[in-house]
Amino acid sequence: MSVPNELLWALIGLLLTIGGTLLEAFITNPPWDWLGQGVNIISLGVSCQIGAVLLAGCLGGKNAGALSQIAYVLLGLLSYNFPIFTEGGGLDYVKQPGFGYILGFIVGAWICGFLSFRVPLRVESLAFSCICGLLTIHLCGLSYLITFQSILNSGTVEDFSLVQTIMKYSIAPMPGQLVIVCAVTVLAFTLRQLMFY
């Protein structure tokens, strides 16, 4: 992919990630129930942020995906007036237990982009690349939490429960994020078919 295309996809990935942070993910009840029960909207309990990160990698490749997330992290850390991240923004955000997951966006987008362009385009390969990207984000987040816990034990950071934080940031959102992975896979496959790459 040419440098201008990568920069364009990086910009698109940045805008999608910012928008995805502000947009909660929903699904509906199955279409065959719509006549009897009507259309019921069900919250997945997560934002579309992870989907935007993975979509940037699937469509733009490893460099554009990682660059979009580097820009997202820098913008969030330098933004005090507009909360770019889910729970705020600014340099103090590095003290948040969930900051490791945001750092994981960079590596996760790179992994997803790397794997999605390594094999011929198929739904299965895109799903695999998205799942690998998602797991990478969670591994980075968990590593940050464990490091955060060791700093806590030295008495420099206020108290938090490691198990509760892992539940909040990894276990509880995982089912909703897996649904988003499915949606991203289908969307990326369709868009790449339409764009002939």
C-alpha positions in Angstrom: 0.0 0.0 0.0 1.3 3.5 -0.9 2.2 6.0 1.8 -0.7 8.4 0.9 -3.1 5.5 1.1 -1.7 4.5 4.5 -2.0 8.0 5.8 -5.6 8.3 4.6 -6.5 5.0 6.3 -4.7 6.1 9.4 -6.8 9.3 9.5 -10.0 7.3 8.9 -8.9 4.9 11.7 -8.3 7.8 14.0 -11.7 9.3 13.3 -13.5 6.0 13.6 -11.8 5.3 17.0 -12.8 8.7 18.4 -16.3 8.2 17.1 -16.4 4.6 18.3 -15.4 5.7 21.8 -18.6 7.9 22.0 -20.9 5.3 20.4 -22.4 2.4 22.4 -22.8 -0.9 20.5 -26.2 -2.5 20.2 -27.9 -5.5 18.6 -31.5 -6.3 17.9 -33.5 -9.4 18.6 -33.5 -11.9 15.7 -35.4 -10.7 12.6 -37.8 -13.7 12.8 -39.1 -12.3 16.1 -39.8 -8.8 14.8 -43.4 -9.5 13.7 -44.4 -11.0 17.0 -42.3 -9.1 19.5 -41.3 -6.0 17.5 -37.7 -4.8 17.2 -36.0 -4.8 20.5 -32.7 -3.1 20.9 -30.2 -4.7 23.2 -27.0 -3.0 24.5 -23.8 -5.0 24.3 -22.4 -3.0 27.2 -19.4 -1.8 25.3 -18.5 1.0 22.9 -17.7 0.6 19.2 -14.1 1.6 20.0 -12.5 -1.9 19.7 -14.4 -2.4 16.4 -12.9 0.9 15.0 -9.4 -0.2 16.1 -9.7 -3.6 14.4 -11.4 -2.1 11.3 -8.5 0.3 10.8 -6.1 -2.7 10.8 -8.3 -4.8 8.5 -8.8 -2.1 5.9 -5.6 0.0 6.2 -3.0 -2.7 7.1 -0.5 -2.9 9.9 1.1 0.6 9.4 -2.1 2.5 9.0 -3.7 0.7 11.9 -0.9 1.3 14.3 -0.4 4.9 13.1 -4.1 5.7 13.7 -3.9 4.3 17.2 -0.6 6.2 18.0 -2.4 9.4 16.9 -5.4 8.4 19.1 -3.2 7.8 22.2 -1.3 11.1 21.7 -4.4 13.1 21.1 -6.0 11.6 24.2 -3.0 12.3 26.4 -2.7 15.9 25.2 -6.4 16.6 25.3 -7.7 18.0 28.6 -10.8 19.9 27.4 -12.3 17.1 25.3 -12.3 13.6 26.8 -11.0 11.5 24.0 -10.7 8.3 26.0 -13.7 6.5 27.5 -13.0 7.8 31.0 -11.5 11.2 30.2 -8.2 12.3 28.9 -5.0 14.1 29.6 -1.6 13.0 30.9 -3.0 11.9 34.2 -4.9 9.1 32.3 -1.7 7.0 32.5 -2.6 6.4 36.1 -5.9 4.8 35.1 -5.8 1.0 35.3 -7.5 0.8 31.8 -4.7 2.8 30.1 -2.9 -0.4 29.2 -5.8 -1.5 27.0 -5.6 1.8 25.1 -1.8 1.3 24.6 -2.8 -2.2 23.4 -4.8 -0.6 20.6 -1.5 0.2 18.9 -0.2 -3.3 19.0 -3.6 -4.9 18.4 -4.2 -2.8 15.3 -0.8 -3.7 14.0 -1.3 -7.4 14.6 -4.8 -7.3 13.0 -3.5 -5.4 10.0 -0.4 -7.6 9.6 -2.5 -10.8 9.7 -5.4 -9.6 7.5 -3.1 -9.0 4.6 -0.9 -12.1 4.9 -3.3 -14.6 3.4 -5.9 -14.3 0.6 -9.0 -12.5 1.5 -11.5 -14.8 3.3 -14.0 -14.2 6.0 -12.2 -16.8 8.2 -8.8 -15.1 7.9 -10.2 -11.7 8.7 -12.0 -13.2 11.7 -8.8 -14.8 12.9 -6.9 -11.5 12.5 -9.5 -9.6 14.4 -9.5 -12.1 17.3 -5.7 -12.0 17.4 -5.9 -8.2 17.5 -8.5 -8.3 20.3 -6.5 -10.8 22.4 -3.4 -8.7 21.9 -5.2 -5.6 23.3 -6.3 -7.7 26.3 -2.8 -9.1 26.9 -1.3 -5.5 26.8 -4.1 -4.4 29.2 -3.5 -7.2 31.6 0.3 -6.7 31.5 -0.3 -3.0 32.4 -2.7 -4.0 35.2 -0.1 -6.4 36.7 2.6 -3.7 36.4 0.1 -1.2 38.0 -0.4 -3.7 40.8 3.3 -4.0 41.5 3.5 -0.2 41.7 0.5 -0.2 44.0 2.3 -2.7 46.3 5.2 -0.3 46.6 2.7 2.3 48.0 2.9 4.9 45.3 -0.6 4.6 43.8 -4.0 4.5 45.5 -5.6 1.1 46.3 -7.6 -0.9 43.7 -8.5 -4.6 43.4 -6.7 -6.4 40.6 -9.5 -9.1 40.3 -12.3 -6.5 40.1 -10.3 -4.4 37.6 -9.7 -7.5 35.4 -13.4 -8.3 35.6 -14.3 -4.7 34.6 -11.8 -4.3 31.7 -11.3 -7.9 30.3 -13.9 -10.4 31.4 -17.2 -8.4 31.4 -16.7 -6.7 28.0 -15.4 -9.8 26.2 -18.8 -11.2 25.0 -19.8 -7.8 23.5 -16.4 -7.3 22.0 -16.7 -10.7 20.3 -20.0 -9.7 18.7 -18.2 -6.6 17.5 -15.4 -8.7 16.0 -18.0 -10.6 14.0 -19.5 -7.3 12.7 -16.1 -5.9 11.9 -15.1 -9.2 10.0 -18.2 -9.0 7.8 -17.9 -5.3 7.2 -14.1 -5.5 6.4 -14.7 -8.4 4.1 -17.5 -6.6 2.2 -15.5 -3.3 1.9 -12.4 -5.0 0.8 -14.4 -6.9 -1.9 -15.9 -3.7 -3.1 -12.5 -1.9 -3.2 -10.8 -4.9 -4.9 -8.0 -5.4 -2.4 
